[in-house]
Amino acid sequence: MKRIIVMMAILVLALFALPGCAEEEILSCNGFEYVVLEDNSCKIVAYKGNADTLEIPEMLDGHIVSVLGGCIFYDGYDNKTLVSVTIPSGVKTIEREAFWNCHALENVVIPEGVASIGENAFGFCKELKTLSIPASVTEITGNPVSGSEKLETIVLSENQTKFQLIDGFLFDTEACALIMCPVDYEESYTIPEGTKIISASAFARCKGIEAVYAPSSLMEVGEYAFAFCNSIRTVEFSEGVEKIGASAFFFCGNIESVKLPESVNEIGDFAFYISPANRWFKLLAKYGSYAYNWAKENNVNVDFYR
């Protein structure tokens, strides 16, 4: 018996000693908390200062700052002090929600060299009016500015070829993805033919859009794609779309209908968790289709069309 206990203890210790099992050590320098990455650069995970104008350093304790992590300035309370921030040239990645809820942020300088910007990286930056995207950016994983209600302009570098603005809508031309709807767009919108993906949070919190019509080329709707979009009344998808992401229509409080074709074969959790107060919403689907059966199984009000 003692031998079994000793062997189990050794096994547990061995597991904790395996690479990847140890927790990353969080270090501090000049108000920043960071972790050292495999290439000896570092990722900022928190900022504990209260500056209104901040120049993020190029290096922390000899480590090049290469990644800005999620929710750096958010620790459960909205950041209402940061007005202007300069990002150093060594940064390659701005992760999801990096500047989340920086309510006072008006100006941010994204340098040439940044390659990836995460979903909601500048979400709920309520005073931000302009966001410039340099030519080096090759990946935007979802709407980077959802909830930034005063945003007026996205500026693309002259040498930026991967992304394109069409009538204020931001597209990834290589991935054929619609990334962002202008927050103040106030008409019905027909997504251009050729678009394959509606990115995460693409229409989230848009204040004025009333209806969206998707083309036959569309295959996927990302997570939270239309979440909290209280102005929208109807969305129609054409045959071809296969996946509706989790929480895609989360709390669209005034929506009346979403039409899904037979091609849909995956619907994520809470995709049609509309609002307890909305008693008139109907999911429209062909009788016996995956979408129709899913709605019945998940207590979503559904009607069929021929």
Buried (B, 14 or more C-beta within 10 A) or exposed (E): EEEEEEEEEEEEEEEEEEEEEEEEEEBEBEEBBBBBBEEEBBBBBBBEEEEEEBEBBEEBEEBBBBBBBBBBBBEEEBBBBBBBBBBBBBBBBBBBBBBBBBBBBBEBEBBEBBEBBBBBBBBBBBBBEEBBBBBBBBBBBBBBBBBBBEBEEBEBBEEBEBBEBEEBBBBBEEBBBBBBBBBBBEEEBEBBEEBBBBBBBBBBBBEBBBBBBBBBBBBBBBBBBBBBBBBBBBBBBBEBBBBBBBBBBBBBBBBBBBBBBEBBEEBBEBBBBBBEEBEEBBBBBBEEBBBBEBBEEBEBBBEBEE
